[in-house]
Amino acid sequence: EDYQNFLYEISMMSNLRHPNILTFLGGSLEPPNLCFVTEYAQRGSLHQVLKTTQLTWLQRLNMALDAAKGLVCHISFLL
């Protein structure tokens, strides 16, 4: 089941193109070395940025809106 979920994630990521979603570059489907490779995020994960960076509420709001735009793209892909 985990392998099937991984294949689904690879398939989905390989078809998504949006400025607010990390670009999928490739992956390995050979167990036990399952991985997928995305573009480099210089500042790290969103969680890390929110935890370690002093942000104004306006910056946080803009980040939330950008994340929502990426989710809308993802949801419209699923429909």
N, CA, C and O atoms as a Tripos MOL2 file, in Angstrom:
@<TRIPOS>MOLECULE
protein
  316   315    79     0     0
PROTEIN
NO_CHARGES

@<TRIPOS>ATOM
      1 N           0.8220   -1.1930    0.0000 N.3       1 GLU1
      2 CA          0.0000    0.0000    0.0000 C.3       1 GLU1
      3 C           0.8700    1.2630    0.0000 C.2       1 GLU1
      4 O           0.5700    2.2160   -0.7190 O.2       1 GLU1
      5 N           1.9380    1.2780    0.7930 N.am      2 ASP2
      6 CA          2.8360    2.4360    0.8200 C.3       2 ASP2
      7 C           3.4760    2.6540   -0.5490 C.2       2 ASP2
      8 O           3.6340    3.7910   -0.9910 O.2       2 ASP2
      9 N           3.8430    1.5640   -1.2160 N.am      3 TYR3
     10 CA          4.4610    1.6720   -2.5370 C.3       3 TYR3
     11 C           3.4650    2.2550   -3.5400 C.2       3 TYR3
     12 O           3.8340    3.0960   -4.3600 O.2       3 TYR3
     13 N           2.2220    1.8200   -3.4820 N.am      4 GLN4
     14 CA          1.1950    2.3490   -4.3830 C.3       4 GLN4
     15 C           0.9520    3.8340   -4.1250 C.2       4 GLN4
     16 O           0.7670    4.6060   -5.0660 O.2       4 GLN4
     17 N           0.9510    4.2320   -2.8640 N.am      5 ASN5
     18 CA          0.8070    5.6530   -2.5190 C.3       5 ASN5
     19 C           1.9770    6.4620   -3.0580 C.2       5 ASN5
     20 O           1.7990    7.5790   -3.5450 O.2       5 ASN5
     21 N           3.1700    5.8930   -2.9680 N.am      6 PHE6
     22 CA          4.3670    6.5670   -3.4850 C.3       6 PHE6
     23 C           4.2640    6.7400   -4.9970 C.2       6 PHE6
     24 O           4.5600    7.8160   -5.5170 O.2       6 PHE6
     25 N           3.8530    5.7040   -5.7020 N.am      7 LEU7
     26 CA          3.6820    5.7910   -7.1580 C.3       7 LEU7
     27 C           2.6510    6.8560   -7.5250 C.2       7 LEU7
     28 O           2.8360    7.6020   -8.4870 O.2       7 LEU7
     29 N           1.5790    6.9220   -6.7640 N.am      8 TYR8
     30 CA          0.5540    7.9390   -7.0070 C.3       8 TYR8
     31 C           1.1360    9.3340   -6.8170 C.2       8 TYR8
     32 O           0.8860   10.2280   -7.6260 O.2       8 TYR8
     33 N           1.9130    9.5240   -5.7480 N.am      9 GLU9
     34 CA          2.5290   10.8270   -5.4810 C.3       9 GLU9
     35 C           3.4740   11.2320   -6.6140 C.2       9 GLU9
     36 O           3.4650   12.3830   -7.0490 O.2       9 GLU9
     37 N           4.2830   10.2890   -7.0880 N.am     10 ILE10
     38 CA          5.2030   10.5550   -8.2050 C.3      10 ILE10
     39 C           4.4010   10.9580   -9.4450 C.2      10 ILE10
     40 O           4.7360   11.9330  -10.1180 O.2      10 ILE10
     41 N           3.3520   10.2090   -9.7360 N.am     11 SER11
     42 CA          2.5260   10.4870  -10.9070 C.3      11 SER11
     43 C           1.9010   11.8790  -10.8140 C.2      11 SER11
     44 O           1.9060   12.6390  -11.7830 O.2      11 SER11
     45 N           1.3700   12.1990   -9.6510 N.am     12 MET12
     46 CA          0.7250   13.4880   -9.4610 C.3      12 MET12
     47 C           1.7450   14.6230   -9.5730 C.2      12 MET12
     48 O           1.5090   15.5900  -10.2970 O.2      12 MET12
     49 N           2.8650   14.5190   -8.8740 N.am     13 MET13
     50 CA          3.8700   15.5790   -8.8800 C.3      13 MET13
     51 C           4.4540   15.7960  -10.2800 C.2      13 MET13
     52 O           4.7780   16.9250  -10.6480 O.2      13 MET13
     53 N           4.5870   14.7350  -11.0480 N.am     14 SER14
     54 CA          5.1810   14.8720  -12.3780 C.3      14 SER14
     55 C           4.2780   15.6290  -13.3440 C.2      14 SER14
     56 O           4.7410   16.0980  -14.3830 O.2      14 SER14
     57 N           2.9970   15.7530  -13.0140 N.am     15 ASN15
     58 CA          2.0510   16.4500  -13.8880 C.3      15 ASN15
     59 C           1.6950   17.8600  -13.4280 C.2      15 ASN15
     60 O           1.0280   18.5930  -14.1570 O.2      15 ASN15
     61 N           2.1290   18.2500  -12.2320 N.am     16 LEU16
     62 CA          1.7900   19.5720  -11.7100 C.3      16 LEU16
     63 C           2.8060   20.6040  -12.1600 C.2      16 LEU16
     64 O           4.0130   20.3830  -12.0650 O.2      16 LEU16
     65 N           2.3140   21.7310  -12.6500 N.am     17 ARG17
     66 CA          3.1680   22.8670  -13.0070 C.3      17 ARG17
     67 C           2.5130   24.1290  -12.4600 C.2      17 ARG17
     68 O           1.4670   24.5550  -12.9500 O.2      17 ARG17
     69 N           3.1210   24.7180  -11.4570 N.am     18 HIS18
     70 CA          2.5860   25.9410  -10.8650 C.3      18 HIS18
     71 C           3.7250   26.6360  -10.1290 C.2      18 HIS18
     72 O           4.5570   25.9640   -9.5210 O.2      18 HIS18
     73 N           3.7820   27.9670  -10.1680 N.am     19 PRO19
     74 CA          4.8710   28.6830   -9.4980 C.3      19 PRO19
     75 C           4.9040   28.4710   -7.9840 C.2      19 PRO19
     76 O           5.9410   28.6930   -7.3600 O.2      19 PRO19
     77 N           3.7900   28.0470   -7.3820 N.am     20 ASN20
     78 CA          3.7360   27.8720   -5.9300 C.3      20 ASN20
     79 C           3.8590   26.4120   -5.5070 C.2      20 ASN20
     80 O           3.6030   26.0750   -4.3510 O.2      20 ASN20
     81 N           4.2480   25.5520   -6.4310 N.am     21 ILE21
     82 CA          4.4780   24.1360   -6.1280 C.3      21 ILE21
     83 C           5.8900   23.7930   -6.5840 C.2      21 ILE21
     84 O           6.2840   24.1140   -7.7050 O.2      21 ILE21
     85 N           6.6540   23.1340   -5.7030 N.am     22 LEU22
     86 CA          8.0060   22.7320   -6.0890 C.3      22 LEU22
     87 C           7.9560   21.8810   -7.3560 C.2      22 LEU22
     88 O           7.0920   21.0160   -7.4990 O.2      22 LEU22
     89 N           8.8770   22.1330   -8.2590 N.am     23 THR23
     90 CA          8.9400   21.3870   -9.5110 C.3      23 THR23
     91 C           9.5350   20.0070   -9.2640 C.2      23 THR23
     92 O          10.5960   19.8750   -8.6530 O.2      23 THR23
     93 N           8.8410   18.9860   -9.7450 N.am     24 PHE24
     94 CA          9.3070   17.6090   -9.6540 C.3      24 PHE24
     95 C          10.3660   17.3890  -10.7290 C.2      24 PHE24
     96 O          10.1360   17.7000  -11.8980 O.2      24 PHE24
     97 N          11.5210   16.8570  -10.3430 N.am     25 LEU25
     98 CA         12.6090   16.6390  -11.2950 C.3      25 LEU25
     99 C          12.8260   15.1790  -11.6420 C.2      25 LEU25
    100 O          13.2810   14.8700  -12.7440 O.2      25 LEU25
    101 N          12.5140   14.2800  -10.7330 N.am     26 GLY26
    102 CA         12.7210   12.8640  -10.9980 C.3      26 GLY26
    103 C          12.5870   12.0560   -9.7310 C.2      26 GLY26
    104 O          12.2370   12.5860   -8.6770 O.2      26 GLY26
    105 N          12.8680   10.7640   -9.8380 N.am     27 GLY27
    106 CA         12.7590    9.9180   -8.6560 C.3      27 GLY27
    107 C          13.2700    8.5210   -8.9230 C.2      27 GLY27
    108 O          13.6380    8.1700  -10.0440 O.2      27 GLY27
    109 N          13.2820    7.7360   -7.8640 N.am     28 SER28
    110 CA         13.6840    6.3370   -7.9490 C.3      28 SER28
    111 C          12.5200    5.4730   -7.4880 C.2      28 SER28
    112 O          11.9390    5.7050   -6.4280 O.2      28 SER28
    113 N          12.1880    4.4750   -8.2960 N.am     29 LEU29
    114 CA         11.0840    3.5740   -7.9750 C.3      29 LEU29
    115 C          11.5780    2.2100   -7.5250 C.2      29 LEU29
    116 O          10.7900    1.2710   -7.4160 O.2      29 LEU29
    117 N          12.8720    2.0900   -7.2650 N.am     30 GLU30
    118 CA         13.4700    0.8070   -6.8950 C.3      30 GLU30
    119 C          13.5050    0.6410   -5.3810 C.2      30 GLU30
    120 O          14.3220    1.2780   -4.7160 O.2      30 GLU30
    121 N          12.6270   -0.2080   -4.8140 N.am     31 PRO31
    122 CA         12.6800   -0.4480   -3.3700 C.3      31 PRO31
    123 C          14.0370   -1.0430   -2.9930 C.2      31 PRO31
    124 O          14.5560   -1.8240   -3.7910 O.2      31 PRO31
    125 N          14.6370   -0.7530   -1.8860 N.am     32 PRO32
    126 CA         14.1160    0.0910   -0.8080 C.3      32 PRO32
    127 C          14.5220    1.5550   -0.9590 C.2      32 PRO32
    128 O          14.3710    2.3350   -0.0190 O.2      32 PRO32
    129 N          15.0350    1.9370   -2.1280 N.am     33 ASN33
    130 CA         15.5350    3.3010   -2.3460 C.3      33 ASN33
    131 C          14.5100    4.1870   -3.0370 C.2      33 ASN33
    132 O          14.8020    4.7950   -4.0670 O.2      33 ASN33
    133 N          13.3250    4.2610   -2.4780 N.am     34 LEU34
    134 CA         12.2850    5.1070   -3.0420 C.3      34 LEU34
    135 C          12.5790    6.5650   -2.6950 C.2      34 LEU34
    136 O          12.8360    6.8990   -1.5390 O.2      34 LEU34
    137 N          12.5390    7.4200   -3.7040 N.am     35 CYS35
    138 CA         12.7400    8.8420   -3.4440 C.3      35 CYS35
    139 C          12.1950    9.6380   -4.6190 C.2      35 CYS35
    140 O          12.0650    9.1270   -5.7310 O.2      35 CYS35
    141 N          11.8790   10.9010   -4.3500 N.am     36 PHE36
    142 CA         11.6140   11.7940   -5.4580 C.3      36 PHE36
    143 C          12.4010   13.0680   -5.2310 C.2      36 PHE36
    144 O          12.6530   13.4740   -4.0970 O.2      36 PHE36
    145 N          12.7850   13.6930   -6.3450 N.am     37 VAL37
    146 CA         13.6720   14.8470   -6.3230 C.3      37 VAL37
    147 C          12.8940   16.0540   -6.8310 C.2      37 VAL37
    148 O          12.2490   16.0030   -7.8780 O.2      37 VAL37
    149 N          12.9720   17.1370   -6.0670 N.am     38 THR38
    150 CA         12.3170   18.3810   -6.4580 C.3      38 THR38
    151 C          13.3710   19.4730   -6.5840 C.2      38 THR38
    152 O          14.5320   19.2770   -6.2240 O.2      38 THR38
    153 N          12.9560   20.6130   -7.0960 N.am     39 GLU39
    154 CA         13.8600   21.7540   -7.1620 C.3      39 GLU39
    155 C          14.3420   22.1040   -5.7550 C.2      39 GLU39
    156 O          13.6880   21.7650   -4.7680 O.2      39 GLU39
    157 N          15.4650   22.7700   -5.6680 N.am     40 TYR40
    158 CA         16.0570   23.1540   -4.3980 C.3      40 TYR40
    159 C          15.3120   24.3350   -3.7970 C.2      40 TYR40
    160 O          15.0900   25.3430   -4.4690 O.2      40 TYR40
    161 N          14.9330   24.2140   -2.5490 N.am     41 ALA41
    162 CA         14.2770   25.3110   -1.8220 C.3      41 ALA41
    163 C          15.3260   25.9360   -0.9070 C.2      41 ALA41
    164 O          15.6320   25.3990    0.1570 O.2      41 ALA41
    165 N          15.8660   27.0600   -1.3240 N.am     42 GLN42
    166 CA         16.9920   27.6940   -0.6510 C.3      42 GLN42
    167 C          16.7430   27.9490    0.8330 C.2      42 GLN42
    168 O          17.6510   27.7890    1.6490 O.2      42 GLN42
    169 N          15.5420   28.3370    1.1840 N.am     43 ARG43
    170 CA         15.2440   28.6610    2.5900 C.3      43 ARG43
    171 C          14.7320   27.4570    3.3680 C.2      43 ARG43
    172 O          14.4010   27.5940    4.5460 O.2      43 ARG43
    173 N          14.6570   26.2920    2.7510 N.am     44 GLY44
    174 CA         14.1750   25.0920    3.4290 C.3      44 GLY44
    175 C          12.6740   24.9460    3.2960 C.2      44 GLY44
    176 O          12.0500   25.5480    2.4220 O.2      44 GLY44
    177 N          12.1090   24.1470    4.1630 N.am     45 SER45
    178 CA         10.6660   23.9040    4.1140 C.3      45 SER45
    179 C           9.8920   25.1040    4.6500 C.2      45 SER45
    180 O          10.4390   25.9440    5.3650 O.2      45 SER45
    181 N           8.6280   25.1680    4.2980 N.am     46 LEU46
    182 CA          7.7700   26.2300    4.8080 C.3      46 LEU46
    183 C           7.7320   26.1690    6.3320 C.2      46 LEU46
    184 O           7.7830   27.2010    7.0010 O.2      46 LEU46
    185 N           7.6430   24.9730    6.8700 N.am     47 HIS47
    186 CA          7.6310   24.7980    8.3290 C.3      47 HIS47
    187 C           8.8820   25.4080    8.9510 C.2      47 HIS47
    188 O           8.8010   26.1100    9.9590 O.2      47 HIS47
    189 N          10.0170   25.1420    8.3580 N.am     48 GLN48
    190 CA         11.2850   25.6690    8.8740 C.3      48 GLN48
    191 C          11.3190   27.1990    8.7940 C.2      48 GLN48
    192 O          11.7560   27.8620    9.7350 O.2      48 GLN48
    193 N          10.8630   27.7490    7.6850 N.am     49 VAL49
    194 CA         10.8510   29.2110    7.5210 C.3      49 VAL49
    195 C           9.9420   29.8480    8.5620 C.2      49 VAL49
    196 O          10.3210   30.8360    9.1910 O.2      49 VAL49
    197 N           8.7460   29.2960    8.7500 N.am     50 LEU50
    198 CA          7.8140   29.8600    9.7180 C.3      50 LEU50
    199 C           8.3500   29.7730   11.1440 C.2      50 LEU50
    200 O           8.0730   30.6360   11.9770 O.2      50 LEU50
    201 N           9.1180   28.7250   11.4120 N.am     51 LYS51
    202 CA          9.6360   28.5010   12.7550 C.3      51 LYS51
    203 C          10.8680   29.3560   13.0670 C.2      51 LYS51
    204 O          11.0710   29.7380   14.2190 O.2      51 LYS51
    205 N          11.6830   29.6590   12.0690 N.am     52 THR52
    206 CA         12.9830   30.2940   12.3230 C.3      52 THR52
    207 C          13.1020   31.7320   11.8330 C.2      52 THR52
    208 O          14.1070   32.3900   12.0970 O.2      52 THR52
    209 N          12.0970   32.2240   11.1280 N.am     53 THR53
    210 CA         12.1940   33.5590   10.5360 C.3      53 THR53
    211 C          11.1850   34.4920   11.1810 C.2      53 THR53
    212 O          10.0310   34.1240   11.3980 O.2      53 THR53
    213 N          11.6260   35.6890   11.4820 N.am     54 GLN54
    214 CA         10.7470   36.7280   12.0180 C.3      54 GLN54
    215 C           9.9370   37.3030   10.8620 C.2      54 GLN54
    216 O          10.4880   37.9860    9.9990 O.2      54 GLN54
    217 N           8.6410   37.0340   10.8390 N.am     55 LEU55
    218 CA          7.7840   37.4810    9.7430 C.3      55 LEU55
    219 C           6.6640   38.3610   10.2790 C.2      55 LEU55
    220 O           6.1470   38.1390   11.3730 O.2      55 LEU55
    221 N           6.3000   39.3650    9.4850 N.am     56 THR56
    222 CA          5.1450   40.1850    9.8410 C.3      56 THR56
    223 C           3.8730   39.3930    9.5140 C.2      56 THR56
    224 O           3.9190   38.3900    8.8010 O.2      56 THR56
    225 N           2.7540   39.8540   10.0400 N.am     57 TRP57
    226 CA          1.4900   39.1890    9.7250 C.3      57 TRP57
    227 C           1.1680   39.3100    8.2370 C.2      57 TRP57
    228 O           0.5760   38.3990    7.6580 O.2      57 TRP57
    229 N           1.5480   40.4180    7.6170 N.am     58 LEU58
    230 CA          1.3100   40.5750    6.1810 C.3      58 LEU58
    231 C           2.1270   39.5490    5.3940 C.2      58 LEU58
    232 O           1.6200   38.9670    4.4350 O.2      58 LEU58
    233 N           3.3720   39.3220    5.7800 N.am     59 GLN59
    234 CA          4.1940   38.3090    5.1090 C.3      59 GLN59
    235 C           3.5910   36.9200    5.3030 C.2      59 GLN59
    236 O           3.5400   36.1240    4.3650 O.2      59 GLN59
    237 N           3.1370   36.6340    6.5140 N.am     60 ARG60
    238 CA          2.5010   35.3310    6.7860 C.3      60 ARG60
    239 C           1.2190   35.1670    5.9590 C.2      60 ARG60
    240 O           0.9480   34.0900    5.4260 O.2      60 ARG60
    241 N           0.4380   36.2420    5.8590 N.am     61 LEU61
    242 CA         -0.7830   36.1980    5.0620 C.3      61 LEU61
    243 C          -0.4560   35.9310    3.5980 C.2      61 LEU61
    244 O          -1.1120   35.1080    2.9600 O.2      61 LEU61
    245 N           0.5460   36.6130    3.0600 N.am     62 ASN62
    246 CA          0.9460   36.3880    1.6670 C.3      62 ASN62
    247 C           1.4430   34.9680    1.4460 C.2      62 ASN62
    248 O           1.1650   34.3730    0.4050 O.2      62 ASN62
    249 N           2.1750   34.4150    2.4100 N.am     63 MET63
    250 CA          2.6380   33.0280    2.2950 C.3      63 MET63
    251 C           1.4520   32.0620    2.3100 C.2      63 MET63
    252 O           1.4320   31.0840    1.5630 O.2      63 MET63
    253 N           0.4660   32.3420    3.1640 N.am     64 ALA64
    254 CA         -0.7300   31.5010    3.2280 C.3      64 ALA64
    255 C          -1.5040   31.5660    1.9130 C.2      64 ALA64
    256 O          -1.9970   30.5450    1.4340 O.2      64 ALA64
    257 N          -1.6130   32.7520    1.3320 N.am     65 LEU65
    258 CA         -2.2960   32.8910    0.0390 C.3      65 LEU65
    259 C          -1.5540   32.1410   -1.0650 C.2      65 LEU65
    260 O          -2.1800   31.4950   -1.9050 O.2      65 LEU65
    261 N          -0.2260   32.2230   -1.0670 N.am     66 ASP66
    262 CA          0.5650   31.4870   -2.0570 C.3      66 ASP66
    263 C           0.3700   29.9790   -1.9010 C.2      66 ASP66
    264 O           0.2320   29.2620   -2.8920 O.2      66 ASP66
    265 N           0.3580   29.5040   -0.6580 N.am     67 ALA67
    266 CA          0.1270   28.0760   -0.4150 C.3      67 ALA67
    267 C          -1.2650   27.6770   -0.9070 C.2      67 ALA67
    268 O          -1.4290   26.6160   -1.5080 O.2      67 ALA67
    269 N          -2.2650   28.5240   -0.6550 N.am     68 ALA68
    270 CA         -3.6270   28.2340   -1.1020 C.3      68 ALA68
    271 C          -3.7010   28.1670   -2.6260 C.2      68 ALA68
    272 O          -4.4110   27.3220   -3.1720 O.2      68 ALA68
    273 N          -2.9820   29.0420   -3.3130 N.am     69 LYS69
    274 CA         -2.9640   29.0100   -4.7820 C.3      69 LYS69
    275 C          -2.3790   27.6900   -5.2830 C.2      69 LYS69
    276 O          -2.8780   27.1170   -6.2520 O.2      69 LYS69
    277 N          -1.3330   27.2100   -4.6310 N.am     70 GLY70
    278 CA         -0.7590   25.9210   -5.0050 C.3      70 GLY70
    279 C          -1.7280   24.7850   -4.7520 C.2      70 GLY70
    280 O          -1.8110   23.8520   -5.5510 O.2      70 GLY70
    281 N          -2.4710   24.8500   -3.6410 N.am     71 LEU71
    282 CA         -3.4590   23.8190   -3.3360 C.3      71 LEU71
    283 C          -4.6050   23.8270   -4.3410 C.2      71 LEU71
    284 O          -5.0950   22.7650   -4.7250 O.2      71 LEU71
    285 N          -5.0350   24.9970   -4.7690 N.am     72 VAL72
    286 CA         -6.1030   25.0820   -5.7700 C.3      72 VAL72
    287 C          -5.6490   24.4000   -7.0620 C.2      72 VAL72
    288 O          -6.4270   23.6830   -7.6910 O.2      72 VAL72
    289 N          -4.4090   24.6180   -7.4550 N.am     73 CYS73
    290 CA         -3.8610   23.9600   -8.6490 C.3      73 CYS73
    291 C          -3.8850   22.4500   -8.4610 C.2      73 CYS73
    292 O          -4.2690   21.7100   -9.3660 O.2      73 CYS73
    293 N          -3.4730   21.9980   -7.2840 N.am     74 HIS74
    294 CA         -3.4250   20.5700   -6.9720 C.3      74 HIS74
    295 C          -4.8340   19.9720   -7.0110 C.2      74 HIS74
    296 O          -5.0390   18.9020   -7.5840 O.2      74 HIS74
    297 N          -5.7880   20.6500   -6.4130 N.am     75 ILE75
    298 CA         -7.1680   20.1490   -6.3660 C.3      75 ILE75
    299 C          -7.7680   20.1180   -7.7660 C.2      75 ILE75
    300 O          -8.4600   19.1630   -8.1170 O.2      75 ILE75
    301 N          -7.5130   21.1510   -8.5740 N.am     76 SER76
    302 CA         -8.0730   21.1550   -9.9260 C.3      76 SER76
    303 C          -7.4480   20.0560  -10.7730 C.2      76 SER76
    304 O          -8.0830   19.5610  -11.7040 O.2      76 SER76
    305 N          -6.2190   19.6670  -10.4650 N.am     77 PHE77
    306 CA         -5.5870   18.5430  -11.1690 C.3      77 PHE77
    307 C          -6.3140   17.2360  -10.8510 C.2      77 PHE77
    308 O          -6.4540   16.3720  -11.7170 O.2      77 PHE77
    309 N          -6.7690   17.0960   -9.6220 N.am     78 LEU78
    310 CA         -7.4280   15.8640   -9.1890 C.3      78 LEU78
    311 C          -8.8260   15.7070   -9.7650 C.2      78 LEU78
    312 O          -9.3330   14.5910   -9.8850 O.2      78 LEU78
    313 N          -9.4540   16.8370  -10.1230 N.am     79 LEU79
    314 CA        -10.8430   16.7770  -10.6120 C.3      79 LEU79
    315 C         -10.9480   16.3890  -12.0470 C.2      79 LEU79
    316 O         -12.0530   16.3000  -12.5830 O.2      79 LEU79
@<TRIPOS>BOND
     1     1     2 1
     2     2     3 1
     3     3     4 2
     4     3     5 am
     5     5     6 1
     6     6     7 1
     7     7     8 2
     8     7     9 am
     9     9    10 1
    10    10    11 1
    11    11    12 2
    12    11    13 am
    13    13    14 1
    14    14    15 1
    15    15    16 2
    16    15    17 am
    17    17    18 1
    18    18    19 1
    19    19    20 2
    20    19    21 am
    21    21    22 1
    22    22    23 1
    23    23    24 2
    24    23    25 am
    25    25    26 1
    26    26    27 1
    27    27    28 2
    28    27    29 am
    29    29    30 1
    30    30    31 1
    31    31    32 2
    32    31    33 am
    33    33    34 1
    34    34    35 1
    35    35    36 2
    36    35    37 am
    37    37    38 1
    38    38    39 1
    39    39    40 2
    40    39    41 am
    41    41    42 1
    42    42    43 1
    43    43    44 2
    44    43    45 am
    45    45    46 1
    46    46    47 1
    47    47    48 2
    48    47    49 am
    49    49    50 1
    50    50    51 1
    51    51    52 2
    52    51    53 am
    53    53    54 1
    54    54    55 1
    55    55    56 2
    56    55    57 am
    57    57    58 1
    58    58    59 1
    59    59    60 2
    60    59    61 am
    61    61    62 1
    62    62    63 1
    63    63    64 2
    64    63    65 am
    65    65    66 1
    66    66    67 1
    67    67    68 2
    68    67    69 am
    69    69    70 1
    70    70    71 1
    71    71    72 2
    72    71    73 am
    73    73    74 1
    74    74    75 1
    75    75    76 2
    76    75    77 am
    77    77    78 1
    78    78    79 1
    79    79    80 2
    80    79    81 am
    81    81    82 1
    82    82    83 1
    83    83    84 2
    84    83    85 am
    85    85    86 1
    86    86    87 1
    87    87    88 2
    88    87    89 am
    89    89    90 1
    90    90    91 1
    91    91    92 2
    92    91    93 am
    93    93    94 1
    94    94    95 1
    95    95    96 2
    96    95    97 am
    97    97    98 1
    98    98    99 1
    99    99   100 2
   100    99   101 am
   101   101   102 1
   102   102   103 1
   103   103   104 2
   104   103   105 am
   105   105   106 1
   106   106   107 1
   107   107   108 2
   108   107   109 am
   109   109   110 1
   110   110   111 1
   111   111   112 2
   112   111   113 am
   113   113   114 1
   114   114   115 1
   115   115   116 2
   116   115   117 am
   117   117   118 1
   118   118   119 1
   119   119   120 2
   120   119   121 am
   121   121   122 1
   122   122   123 1
   123   123   124 2
   124   123   125 am
   125   125   126 1
   126   126   127 1
   127   127   128 2
   128   127   129 am
   129   129   130 1
   130   130   131 1
   131   131   132 2
   132   131   133 am
   133   133   134 1
   134   134   135 1
   135   135   136 2
   136   135   137 am
   137   137   138 1
   138   138   139 1
   139   139   140 2
   140   139   141 am
   141   141   142 1
   142   142   143 1
   143   143   144 2
   144   143   145 am
   145   145   146 1
   146   146   147 1
   147   147   148 2
   148   147   149 am
   149   149   150 1
   150   150   151 1
   151   151   152 2
   152   151   153 am
   153   153   154 1
   154   154   155 1
   155   155   156 2
   156   155   157 am
   157   157   158 1
   158   158   159 1
   159   159   160 2
   160   159   161 am
   161   161   162 1
   162   162   163 1
   163   163   164 2
   164   163   165 am
   165   165   166 1
   166   166   167 1
   167   167   168 2
   168   167   169 am
   169   169   170 1
   170   170   171 1
   171   171   172 2
   172   171   173 am
   173   173   174 1
   174   174   175 1
   175   175   176 2
   176   175   177 am
   177   177   178 1
   178   178   179 1
   179   179   180 2
   180   179   181 am
   181   181   182 1
   182   182   183 1
   183   183   184 2
   184   183   185 am
   185   185   186 1
   186   186   187 1
   187   187   188 2
   188   187   189 am
   189   189   190 1
   190   190   191 1
   191   191   192 2
   192   191   193 am
   193   193   194 1
   194   194   195 1
   195   195   196 2
   196   195   197 am
   197   197   198 1
   198   198   199 1
   199   199   200 2
   200   199   201 am
   201   201   202 1
   202   202   203 1
   203   203   204 2
   204   203   205 am
   205   205   206 1
   206   206   207 1
   207   207   208 2
   208   207   209 am
   209   209   210 1
   210   210   211 1
   211   211   212 2
   212   211   213 am
   213   213   214 1
   214   214   215 1
   215   215   216 2
   216   215   217 am
   217   217   218 1
   218   218   219 1
   219   219   220 2
   220   219   221 am
   221   221   222 1
   222   222   223 1
   223   223   224 2
   224   223   225 am
   225   225   226 1
   226   226   227 1
   227   227   228 2
   228   227   229 am
   229   229   230 1
   230   230   231 1
   231   231   232 2
   232   231   233 am
   233   233   234 1
   234   234   235 1
   235   235   236 2
   236   235   237 am
   237   237   238 1
   238   238   239 1
   239   239   240 2
   240   239   241 am
   241   241   242 1
   242   242   243 1
   243   243   244 2
   244   243   245 am
   245   245   246 1
   246   246   247 1
   247   247   248 2
   248   247   249 am
   249   249   250 1
   250   250   251 1
   251   251   252 2
   252   251   253 am
   253   253   254 1
   254   254   255 1
   255   255   256 2
   256   255   257 am
   257   257   258 1
   258   258   259 1
   259   259   260 2
   260   259   261 am
   261   261   262 1
   262   262   263 1
   263   263   264 2
   264   263   265 am
   265   265   266 1
   266   266   267 1
   267   267   268 2
   268   267   269 am
   269   269   270 1
   270   270   271 1
   271   271   272 2
   272   271   273 am
   273   273   274 1
   274   274   275 1
   275   275   276 2
   276   275   277 am
   277   277   278 1
   278   278   279 1
   279   279   280 2
   280   279   281 am
   281   281   282 1
   282   282   283 1
   283   283   284 2
   284   283   285 am
   285   285   286 1
   286   286   287 1
   287   287   288 2
   288   287   289 am
   289   289   290 1
   290   290   291 1
   291   291   292 2
   292   291   293 am
   293   293   294 1
   294   294   295 1
   295   295   296 2
   296   295   297 am
   297   297   298 1
   298   298   299 1
   299   299   300 2
   300   299   301 am
   301   301   302 1
   302   302   303 1
   303   303   304 2
   304   303   305 am
   305   305   306 1
   306   306   307 1
   307   307   308 2
   308   307   309 am
   309   309   310 1
   310   310   311 1
   311   311   312 2
   312   311   313 am
   313   313   314 1
   314   314   315 1
   315   315   316 2
@<TRIPOS>SUBSTRUCTURE
     1 GLU1         2 RESIDUE 1 A GLU
     2 ASP2         6 RESIDUE 1 A ASP
     3 TYR3        10 RESIDUE 1 A TYR
     4 GLN4        14 RESIDUE 1 A GLN
     5 ASN5        18 RESIDUE 1 A ASN
     6 PHE6        22 RESIDUE 1 A PHE
     7 LEU7        26 RESIDUE 1 A LEU
     8 TYR8        30 RESIDUE 1 A TYR
     9 GLU9        34 RESIDUE 1 A GLU
    10 ILE10       38 RESIDUE 1 A ILE
    11 SER11       42 RESIDUE 1 A SER
    12 MET12       46 RESIDUE 1 A MET
    13 MET13       50 RESIDUE 1 A MET
    14 SER14       54 RESIDUE 1 A SER
    15 ASN15       58 RESIDUE 1 A ASN
    16 LEU16       62 RESIDUE 1 A LEU
    17 ARG17       66 RESIDUE 1 A ARG
    18 HIS18       70 RESIDUE 1 A HIS
    19 PRO19       74 RESIDUE 1 A PRO
    20 ASN20       78 RESIDUE 1 A ASN
    21 ILE21       82 RESIDUE 1 A ILE
    22 LEU22       86 RESIDUE 1 A LEU
    23 THR23       90 RESIDUE 1 A THR
    24 PHE24       94 RESIDUE 1 A PHE
    25 LEU25       98 RESIDUE 1 A LEU
    26 GLY26      102 RESIDUE 1 A GLY
    27 GLY27      106 RESIDUE 1 A GLY
    28 SER28      110 RESIDUE 1 A SER
    29 LEU29      114 RESIDUE 1 A LEU
    30 GLU30      118 RESIDUE 1 A GLU
    31 PRO31      122 RESIDUE 1 A PRO
    32 PRO32      126 RESIDUE 1 A PRO
    33 ASN33      130 RESIDUE 1 A ASN
    34 LEU34      134 RESIDUE 1 A LEU
    35 CYS35      138 RESIDUE 1 A CYS
    36 PHE36      142 RESIDUE 1 A PHE
    37 VAL37      146 RESIDUE 1 A VAL
    38 THR38      150 RESIDUE 1 A THR
    39 GLU39      154 RESIDUE 1 A GLU
    40 TYR40      158 RESIDUE 1 A TYR
    41 ALA41      162 RESIDUE 1 A ALA
    42 GLN42      166 RESIDUE 1 A GLN
    43 ARG43      170 RESIDUE 1 A ARG
    44 GLY44      174 RESIDUE 1 A GLY
    45 SER45      178 RESIDUE 1 A SER
    46 LEU46      182 RESIDUE 1 A LEU
    47 HIS47      186 RESIDUE 1 A HIS
    48 GLN48      190 RESIDUE 1 A GLN
    49 VAL49      194 RESIDUE 1 A VAL
    50 LEU50      198 RESIDUE 1 A LEU
    51 LYS51      202 RESIDUE 1 A LYS
    52 THR52      206 RESIDUE 1 A THR
    53 THR53      210 RESIDUE 1 A THR
    54 GLN54      214 RESIDUE 1 A GLN
    55 LEU55      218 RESIDUE 1 A LEU
    56 THR56      222 RESIDUE 1 A THR
    57 TRP57      226 RESIDUE 1 A TRP
    58 LEU58      230 RESIDUE 1 A LEU
    59 GLN59      234 RESIDUE 1 A GLN
    60 ARG60      238 RESIDUE 1 A ARG
    61 LEU61      242 RESIDUE 1 A LEU
    62 ASN62      246 RESIDUE 1 A ASN
    63 MET63      250 RESIDUE 1 A MET
    64 ALA64      254 RESIDUE 1 A ALA
    65 LEU65      258 RESIDUE 1 A LEU
    66 ASP66      262 RESIDUE 1 A ASP
    67 ALA67      266 RESIDUE 1 A ALA
    68 ALA68      270 RESIDUE 1 A ALA
    69 LYS69      274 RESIDUE 1 A LYS
    70 GLY70      278 RESIDUE 1 A GLY
    71 LEU71      282 RESIDUE 1 A LEU
    72 VAL72      286 RESIDUE 1 A VAL
    73 CYS73      290 RESIDUE 1 A CYS
    74 HIS74      294 RESIDUE 1 A HIS
    75 ILE75      298 RESIDUE 1 A ILE
    76 SER76      302 RESIDUE 1 A SER
    77 PHE77      306 RESIDUE 1 A PHE
    78 LEU78      310 RESIDUE 1 A LEU
    79 LEU79      314 RESIDUE 1 A LEU
